[in-house]
Amino acid sequence: MDKQSKWGEELLILRSIIEEFPLEETTKWGGPVFTYQQKNVISFAGFKDHFALWFFNGSHLVDPAAVLTATQGEKTKNLRQWKFTDQSQIDKSLLRQYIQQAINIEEKGLKLIPGKKEYLSIPALFEEALKNDPQLKRNFENLSAAKKNEYYEYIHEAKQEKTKVNRLEKIKPIILSGKGLYDKYKK
């Protein structure tokens, strides 16, 4: 919370409301995460222009006030965020309703059943790099389709050519080590 000095008071208000519920506070990804029966339920943080609260299983929440958003559009399947730019936007009563609803969802065991993963085509820049480096190509071909797709997405998501080139250079050593892009985050 010290790092969030711009929104310190606002985050304390969110915390005080969350603490009214039977949630256990843990720290994950460098911030507070509140769990119910060891399931991630809610978290919050301050950012440059706003502070936000998010519900990990938010796609199941009924949102009568239309305050929740999927932060990355269709890419975000389950997480829902409630953004604030001012302390006066915190409706404590409404927030309590959403938190209780999130706990009820966990008690019911509702889960998002992911659909089949869509696989992307290989980006031209990446294909050229594989063509020019036989070892890179061999190691890449040994990866599973899902791991290959992680790399494709990583390159495709970059909007500028310079960023695509930088990302390609960043992933080469990971591929040469025989690992997937996100393996370091998996247990």
Rosetta constraint file for C-alpha pairs under 8 A:
AtomPair CA 1 CA 5 HARMONIC 7.14 0.50
AtomPair CA 1 CA 8 HARMONIC 6.40 0.50
AtomPair CA 1 CA 11 HARMONIC 7.72 0.50
AtomPair CA 2 CA 8 HARMONIC 7.25 0.50
AtomPair CA 4 CA 8 HARMONIC 5.47 0.50
AtomPair CA 4 CA 45 HARMONIC 7.58 0.50
AtomPair CA 4 CA 46 HARMONIC 5.67 0.50
AtomPair CA 4 CA 47 HARMONIC 7.68 0.50
AtomPair CA 6 CA 46 HARMONIC 7.65 0.50
AtomPair CA 7 CA 11 HARMONIC 6.04 0.50
AtomPair CA 7 CA 46 HARMONIC 5.82 0.50
AtomPair CA 7 CA 51 HARMONIC 6.75 0.50
AtomPair CA 8 CA 12 HARMONIC 6.23 0.50
AtomPair CA 8 CA 46 HARMONIC 7.97 0.50
AtomPair CA 9 CA 13 HARMONIC 6.45 0.50
AtomPair CA 10 CA 14 HARMONIC 6.48 0.50
AtomPair CA 10 CA 51 HARMONIC 7.94 0.50
AtomPair CA 10 CA 87 HARMONIC 5.75 0.50
AtomPair CA 11 CA 15 HARMONIC 6.10 0.50
AtomPair CA 11 CA 44 HARMONIC 7.42 0.50
AtomPair CA 11 CA 45 HARMONIC 7.13 0.50
AtomPair CA 11 CA 46 HARMONIC 7.34 0.50
AtomPair CA 11 CA 51 HARMONIC 7.65 0.50
AtomPair CA 12 CA 16 HARMONIC 6.06 0.50
AtomPair CA 13 CA 17 HARMONIC 6.43 0.50
AtomPair CA 14 CA 18 HARMONIC 6.24 0.50
AtomPair CA 14 CA 44 HARMONIC 7.84 0.50
AtomPair CA 15 CA 19 HARMONIC 6.01 0.50
AtomPair CA 16 CA 20 HARMONIC 6.82 0.50
AtomPair CA 17 CA 21 HARMONIC 7.78 0.50
AtomPair CA 17 CA 92 HARMONIC 7.22 0.50
AtomPair CA 17 CA 95 HARMONIC 7.95 0.50
AtomPair CA 17 CA 96 HARMONIC 7.06 0.50
AtomPair CA 18 CA 23 HARMONIC 7.60 0.50
AtomPair CA 18 CA 96 HARMONIC 7.79 0.50
AtomPair CA 18 CA 99 HARMONIC 7.43 0.50
AtomPair CA 19 CA 23 HARMONIC 6.99 0.50
AtomPair CA 21 CA 100 HARMONIC 7.78 0.50
AtomPair CA 22 CA 36 HARMONIC 7.22 0.50
AtomPair CA 23 CA 34 HARMONIC 5.65 0.50
AtomPair CA 23 CA 35 HARMONIC 5.35 0.50
AtomPair CA 23 CA 36 HARMONIC 5.20 0.50
AtomPair CA 24 CA 34 HARMONIC 5.36 0.50
AtomPair CA 24 CA 35 HARMONIC 5.14 0.50
AtomPair CA 24 CA 36 HARMONIC 6.44 0.50
AtomPair CA 25 CA 32 HARMONIC 6.47 0.50
AtomPair CA 25 CA 33 HARMONIC 5.77 0.50
AtomPair CA 25 CA 34 HARMONIC 4.48 0.50
AtomPair CA 25 CA 35 HARMONIC 6.38 0.50
AtomPair CA 26 CA 32 HARMONIC 5.79 0.50
AtomPair CA 26 CA 33 HARMONIC 5.24 0.50
AtomPair CA 26 CA 34 HARMONIC 6.13 0.50
AtomPair CA 26 CA 35 HARMONIC 7.35 0.50
AtomPair CA 27 CA 31 HARMONIC 5.26 0.50
AtomPair CA 27 CA 32 HARMONIC 4.64 0.50
AtomPair CA 27 CA 33 HARMONIC 5.63 0.50
AtomPair CA 28 CA 32 HARMONIC 6.40 0.50
AtomPair CA 28 CA 33 HARMONIC 6.17 0.50
AtomPair CA 31 CA 43 HARMONIC 7.77 0.50
AtomPair CA 31 CA 44 HARMONIC 7.74 0.50
AtomPair CA 31 CA 45 HARMONIC 7.27 0.50
AtomPair CA 32 CA 43 HARMONIC 5.94 0.50
AtomPair CA 32 CA 44 HARMONIC 6.92 0.50
AtomPair CA 33 CA 40 HARMONIC 6.64 0.50
AtomPair CA 33 CA 41 HARMONIC 7.43 0.50
AtomPair CA 33 CA 42 HARMONIC 5.98 0.50
AtomPair CA 33 CA 43 HARMONIC 4.65 0.50
AtomPair CA 33 CA 44 HARMONIC 7.57 0.50
AtomPair CA 34 CA 40 HARMONIC 6.13 0.50
AtomPair CA 34 CA 41 HARMONIC 5.79 0.50
AtomPair CA 34 CA 42 HARMONIC 5.26 0.50
AtomPair CA 34 CA 43 HARMONIC 6.07 0.50
AtomPair CA 35 CA 39 HARMONIC 5.05 0.50
AtomPair CA 35 CA 40 HARMONIC 4.45 0.50
AtomPair CA 35 CA 41 HARMONIC 5.14 0.50
AtomPair CA 35 CA 42 HARMONIC 7.02 0.50
AtomPair CA 36 CA 40 HARMONIC 6.67 0.50
AtomPair CA 36 CA 41 HARMONIC 6.47 0.50
AtomPair CA 36 CA 103 HARMONIC 6.91 0.50
AtomPair CA 36 CA 106 HARMONIC 7.21 0.50
AtomPair CA 39 CA 106 HARMONIC 7.40 0.50
AtomPair CA 40 CA 56 HARMONIC 6.21 0.50
AtomPair CA 41 CA 55 HARMONIC 5.73 0.50
AtomPair CA 41 CA 56 HARMONIC 5.34 0.50
AtomPair CA 41 CA 57 HARMONIC 6.67 0.50
AtomPair CA 41 CA 102 HARMONIC 6.62 0.50
AtomPair CA 41 CA 103 HARMONIC 7.10 0.50
AtomPair CA 41 CA 106 HARMONIC 7.71 0.50
AtomPair CA 42 CA 53 HARMONIC 7.08 0.50
AtomPair CA 42 CA 54 HARMONIC 5.57 0.50
AtomPair CA 42 CA 55 HARMONIC 4.59 0.50
AtomPair CA 42 CA 56 HARMONIC 5.99 0.50
AtomPair CA 42 CA 99 HARMONIC 7.89 0.50
AtomPair CA 43 CA 53 HARMONIC 5.69 0.50
AtomPair CA 43 CA 54 HARMONIC 5.44 0.50
AtomPair CA 43 CA 55 HARMONIC 6.79 0.50
AtomPair CA 44 CA 51 HARMONIC 7.47 0.50
AtomPair CA 44 CA 52 HARMONIC 5.48 0.50
AtomPair CA 44 CA 53 HARMONIC 4.13 0.50
AtomPair CA 44 CA 54 HARMONIC 6.10 0.50
AtomPair CA 45 CA 51 HARMONIC 5.77 0.50
AtomPair CA 45 CA 52 HARMONIC 5.68 0.50
AtomPair CA 45 CA 53 HARMONIC 6.73 0.50
AtomPair CA 46 CA 50 HARMONIC 6.25 0.50
AtomPair CA 46 CA 51 HARMONIC 4.06 0.50
AtomPair CA 46 CA 52 HARMONIC 6.37 0.50
AtomPair CA 47 CA 51 HARMONIC 5.48 0.50
AtomPair CA 47 CA 52 HARMONIC 7.85 0.50
AtomPair CA 49 CA 85 HARMONIC 6.79 0.50
AtomPair CA 50 CA 83 HARMONIC 6.58 0.50
AtomPair CA 50 CA 84 HARMONIC 5.60 0.50
AtomPair CA 50 CA 85 HARMONIC 4.63 0.50
AtomPair CA 50 CA 86 HARMONIC 7.73 0.50
AtomPair CA 51 CA 83 HARMONIC 6.01 0.50
AtomPair CA 51 CA 84 HARMONIC 5.38 0.50
AtomPair CA 51 CA 85 HARMONIC 6.39 0.50
AtomPair CA 52 CA 81 HARMONIC 6.58 0.50
AtomPair CA 52 CA 82 HARMONIC 5.52 0.50
AtomPair CA 52 CA 83 HARMONIC 4.39 0.50
AtomPair CA 52 CA 84 HARMONIC 5.86 0.50
AtomPair CA 53 CA 81 HARMONIC 5.77 0.50
AtomPair CA 53 CA 82 HARMONIC 5.22 0.50
AtomPair CA 53 CA 83 HARMONIC 6.61 0.50
AtomPair CA 54 CA 58 HARMONIC 7.62 0.50
AtomPair CA 54 CA 79 HARMONIC 6.84 0.50
AtomPair CA 54 CA 80 HARMONIC 5.50 0.50
AtomPair CA 54 CA 81 HARMONIC 4.17 0.50
AtomPair CA 54 CA 82 HARMONIC 5.98 0.50
AtomPair CA 55 CA 79 HARMONIC 5.77 0.50
AtomPair CA 55 CA 80 HARMONIC 5.32 0.50
AtomPair CA 55 CA 81 HARMONIC 6.41 0.50
AtomPair CA 55 CA 102 HARMONIC 7.27 0.50
AtomPair CA 56 CA 78 HARMONIC 6.52 0.50
AtomPair CA 56 CA 79 HARMONIC 4.65 0.50
AtomPair CA 56 CA 80 HARMONIC 6.70 0.50
AtomPair CA 57 CA 61 HARMONIC 7.66 0.50
AtomPair CA 57 CA 78 HARMONIC 5.46 0.50
AtomPair CA 57 CA 79 HARMONIC 5.77 0.50
AtomPair CA 57 CA 80 HARMONIC 7.43 0.50
AtomPair CA 57 CA 102 HARMONIC 7.20 0.50
AtomPair CA 57 CA 105 HARMONIC 7.78 0.50
AtomPair CA 57 CA 111 HARMONIC 7.31 0.50
AtomPair CA 57 CA 112 HARMONIC 7.80 0.50
AtomPair CA 58 CA 78 HARMONIC 5.67 0.50
AtomPair CA 58 CA 79 HARMONIC 5.14 0.50
AtomPair CA 58 CA 80 HARMONIC 4.70 0.50
AtomPair CA 58 CA 81 HARMONIC 7.88 0.50
AtomPair CA 58 CA 102 HARMONIC 7.27 0.50
AtomPair CA 59 CA 77 HARMONIC 7.22 0.50
AtomPair CA 59 CA 78 HARMONIC 4.80 0.50
AtomPair CA 59 CA 79 HARMONIC 6.45 0.50
AtomPair CA 59 CA 80 HARMONIC 6.44 0.50
AtomPair CA 59 CA 112 HARMONIC 7.81 0.50
AtomPair CA 60 CA 78 HARMONIC 7.85 0.50
AtomPair CA 60 CA 105 HARMONIC 7.22 0.50
AtomPair CA 60 CA 110 HARMONIC 7.59 0.50
AtomPair CA 61 CA 98 HARMONIC 7.40 0.50
AtomPair CA 61 CA 101 HARMONIC 6.74 0.50
AtomPair CA 61 CA 102 HARMONIC 6.69 0.50
AtomPair CA 61 CA 105 HARMONIC 7.83 0.50
AtomPair CA 63 CA 67 HARMONIC 6.82 0.50
AtomPair CA 63 CA 68 HARMONIC 6.78 0.50
AtomPair CA 67 CA 82 HARMONIC 5.76 0.50
AtomPair CA 67 CA 83 HARMONIC 7.70 0.50
AtomPair CA 68 CA 80 HARMONIC 5.64 0.50
AtomPair CA 68 CA 81 HARMONIC 5.23 0.50
AtomPair CA 68 CA 82 HARMONIC 4.92 0.50
AtomPair CA 68 CA 83 HARMONIC 7.82 0.50
AtomPair CA 69 CA 73 HARMONIC 7.96 0.50
AtomPair CA 69 CA 80 HARMONIC 5.32 0.50
AtomPair CA 69 CA 81 HARMONIC 5.23 0.50
AtomPair CA 69 CA 82 HARMONIC 6.62 0.50
AtomPair CA 70 CA 74 HARMONIC 7.37 0.50
AtomPair CA 70 CA 76 HARMONIC 5.64 0.50
AtomPair CA 70 CA 77 HARMONIC 7.55 0.50
AtomPair CA 70 CA 78 HARMONIC 7.75 0.50
AtomPair CA 70 CA 79 HARMONIC 6.36 0.50
AtomPair CA 70 CA 80 HARMONIC 4.97 0.50
AtomPair CA 70 CA 81 HARMONIC 6.34 0.50
AtomPair CA 71 CA 76 HARMONIC 6.48 0.50
AtomPair CA 71 CA 79 HARMONIC 7.75 0.50
AtomPair CA 71 CA 80 HARMONIC 6.88 0.50
AtomPair CA 71 CA 81 HARMONIC 6.50 0.50
AtomPair CA 72 CA 76 HARMONIC 5.32 0.50
AtomPair CA 77 CA 112 HARMONIC 7.82 0.50
AtomPair CA 78 CA 112 HARMONIC 6.67 0.50
AtomPair CA 84 CA 89 HARMONIC 6.19 0.50
AtomPair CA 84 CA 90 HARMONIC 7.34 0.50
AtomPair CA 85 CA 89 HARMONIC 7.37 0.50
AtomPair CA 86 CA 90 HARMONIC 7.81 0.50
AtomPair CA 90 CA 95 HARMONIC 7.55 0.50
AtomPair CA 91 CA 95 HARMONIC 6.00 0.50
AtomPair CA 92 CA 96 HARMONIC 6.14 0.50
AtomPair CA 93 CA 97 HARMONIC 6.51 0.50
AtomPair CA 94 CA 98 HARMONIC 6.41 0.50
AtomPair CA 95 CA 99 HARMONIC 6.20 0.50
AtomPair CA 96 CA 100 HARMONIC 6.11 0.50
AtomPair CA 97 CA 101 HARMONIC 6.09 0.50
AtomPair CA 98 CA 102 HARMONIC 6.14 0.50
AtomPair CA 99 CA 103 HARMONIC 6.32 0.50
AtomPair CA 100 CA 104 HARMONIC 6.21 0.50
AtomPair CA 101 CA 105 HARMONIC 6.24 0.50
AtomPair CA 102 CA 106 HARMONIC 6.49 0.50
AtomPair CA 103 CA 107 HARMONIC 6.27 0.50
AtomPair CA 104 CA 108 HARMONIC 6.21 0.50
AtomPair CA 105 CA 109 HARMONIC 6.24 0.50
AtomPair CA 105 CA 110 HARMONIC 5.73 0.50
AtomPair CA 106 CA 110 HARMONIC 6.31 0.50
AtomPair CA 119 CA 146 HARMONIC 7.81 0.50
AtomPair CA 119 CA 149 HARMONIC 5.93 0.50
AtomPair CA 120 CA 149 HARMONIC 6.27 0.50
AtomPair CA 120 CA 152 HARMONIC 6.47 0.50
AtomPair CA 120 CA 153 HARMONIC 7.06 0.50
AtomPair CA 121 CA 152 HARMONIC 7.07 0.50
AtomPair CA 122 CA 126 HARMONIC 6.68 0.50
AtomPair CA 122 CA 127 HARMONIC 6.28 0.50
AtomPair CA 122 CA 152 HARMONIC 5.75 0.50
AtomPair CA 123 CA 127 HARMONIC 6.18 0.50
AtomPair CA 123 CA 152 HARMONIC 6.45 0.50
AtomPair CA 123 CA 155 HARMONIC 6.98 0.50
AtomPair CA 123 CA 156 HARMONIC 6.67 0.50
AtomPair CA 124 CA 128 HARMONIC 6.15 0.50
AtomPair CA 125 CA 129 HARMONIC 6.39 0.50
AtomPair CA 125 CA 165 HARMONIC 7.74 0.50
AtomPair CA 126 CA 130 HARMONIC 6.31 0.50
AtomPair CA 126 CA 155 HARMONIC 7.83 0.50
AtomPair CA 126 CA 168 HARMONIC 6.90 0.50
AtomPair CA 127 CA 131 HARMONIC 6.22 0.50
AtomPair CA 128 CA 132 HARMONIC 6.29 0.50
AtomPair CA 129 CA 133 HARMONIC 6.25 0.50
AtomPair CA 130 CA 134 HARMONIC 6.67 0.50
AtomPair CA 130 CA 136 HARMONIC 5.96 0.50
AtomPair CA 130 CA 137 HARMONIC 4.76 0.50
AtomPair CA 131 CA 137 HARMONIC 6.94 0.50
AtomPair CA 133 CA 137 HARMONIC 6.21 0.50
AtomPair CA 134 CA 138 HARMONIC 6.12 0.50
AtomPair CA 135 CA 139 HARMONIC 6.20 0.50
AtomPair CA 135 CA 176 HARMONIC 7.32 0.50
AtomPair CA 136 CA 140 HARMONIC 5.99 0.50
AtomPair CA 136 CA 172 HARMONIC 7.14 0.50
AtomPair CA 136 CA 175 HARMONIC 6.70 0.50
AtomPair CA 136 CA 176 HARMONIC 5.77 0.50
AtomPair CA 137 CA 141 HARMONIC 6.04 0.50
AtomPair CA 138 CA 142 HARMONIC 6.47 0.50
AtomPair CA 139 CA 143 HARMONIC 6.96 0.50
AtomPair CA 139 CA 175 HARMONIC 6.25 0.50
AtomPair CA 139 CA 176 HARMONIC 5.92 0.50
AtomPair CA 139 CA 177 HARMONIC 7.84 0.50
AtomPair CA 139 CA 178 HARMONIC 5.80 0.50
AtomPair CA 140 CA 148 HARMONIC 7.16 0.50
AtomPair CA 140 CA 175 HARMONIC 6.06 0.50
AtomPair CA 140 CA 176 HARMONIC 7.70 0.50
AtomPair CA 140 CA 178 HARMONIC 7.38 0.50
AtomPair CA 142 CA 178 HARMONIC 7.74 0.50
AtomPair CA 143 CA 147 HARMONIC 6.03 0.50
AtomPair CA 143 CA 148 HARMONIC 6.24 0.50
AtomPair CA 143 CA 178 HARMONIC 7.31 0.50
AtomPair CA 143 CA 179 HARMONIC 7.59 0.50
AtomPair CA 143 CA 180 HARMONIC 7.27 0.50
AtomPair CA 144 CA 148 HARMONIC 6.25 0.50
AtomPair CA 145 CA 149 HARMONIC 6.12 0.50
AtomPair CA 146 CA 150 HARMONIC 6.39 0.50
AtomPair CA 147 CA 151 HARMONIC 6.73 0.50
AtomPair CA 147 CA 180 HARMONIC 5.19 0.50
AtomPair CA 147 CA 181 HARMONIC 6.96 0.50
AtomPair CA 148 CA 152 HARMONIC 6.38 0.50
AtomPair CA 148 CA 180 HARMONIC 7.49 0.50
AtomPair CA 149 CA 153 HARMONIC 6.04 0.50
AtomPair CA 150 CA 154 HARMONIC 6.17 0.50
AtomPair CA 150 CA 180 HARMONIC 7.52 0.50
AtomPair CA 150 CA 181 HARMONIC 6.40 0.50
AtomPair CA 150 CA 182 HARMONIC 7.93 0.50
AtomPair CA 151 CA 155 HARMONIC 6.42 0.50
AtomPair CA 151 CA 171 HARMONIC 7.78 0.50
AtomPair CA 151 CA 180 HARMONIC 7.82 0.50
AtomPair CA 151 CA 181 HARMONIC 6.36 0.50
AtomPair CA 152 CA 156 HARMONIC 6.03 0.50
AtomPair CA 153 CA 157 HARMONIC 5.87 0.50
AtomPair CA 154 CA 158 HARMONIC 7.06 0.50
AtomPair CA 154 CA 167 HARMONIC 7.48 0.50
AtomPair CA 155 CA 164 HARMONIC 5.50 0.50
AtomPair CA 155 CA 167 HARMONIC 6.49 0.50
AtomPair CA 155 CA 168 HARMONIC 6.98 0.50
AtomPair CA 156 CA 164 HARMONIC 7.66 0.50
AtomPair CA 158 CA 163 HARMONIC 5.88 0.50
AtomPair CA 158 CA 164 HARMONIC 5.55 0.50
AtomPair CA 159 CA 163 HARMONIC 7.15 0.50
AtomPair CA 159 CA 164 HARMONIC 7.51 0.50
AtomPair CA 160 CA 164 HARMONIC 6.44 0.50
AtomPair CA 161 CA 165 HARMONIC 6.26 0.50
AtomPair CA 162 CA 166 HARMONIC 6.23 0.50
AtomPair CA 163 CA 167 HARMONIC 6.04 0.50
AtomPair CA 164 CA 168 HARMONIC 6.11 0.50
AtomPair CA 165 CA 169 HARMONIC 6.33 0.50
AtomPair CA 166 CA 170 HARMONIC 6.22 0.50
AtomPair CA 167 CA 171 HARMONIC 6.25 0.50
AtomPair CA 168 CA 172 HARMONIC 6.32 0.50
AtomPair CA 169 CA 173 HARMONIC 7.86 0.50
AtomPair CA 170 CA 174 HARMONIC 7.69 0.50
AtomPair CA 171 CA 175 HARMONIC 6.22 0.50
AtomPair CA 171 CA 181 HARMONIC 7.23 0.50
AtomPair CA 172 CA 176 HARMONIC 6.12 0.50
AtomPair CA 173 CA 177 HARMONIC 6.16 0.50
AtomPair CA 174 CA 178 HARMONIC 6.62 0.50
AtomPair CA 174 CA 179 HARMONIC 5.74 0.50
AtomPair CA 174 CA 180 HARMONIC 7.08 0.50
AtomPair CA 174 CA 181 HARMONIC 6.85 0.50
AtomPair CA 175 CA 179 HARMONIC 5.57 0.50
AtomPair CA 175 CA 180 HARMONIC 6.82 0.50
AtomPair CA 175 CA 181 HARMONIC 7.80 0.50
AtomPair CA 179 CA 183 HARMONIC 6.33 0.50
AtomPair CA 182 CA 186 HARMONIC 6.98 0.50
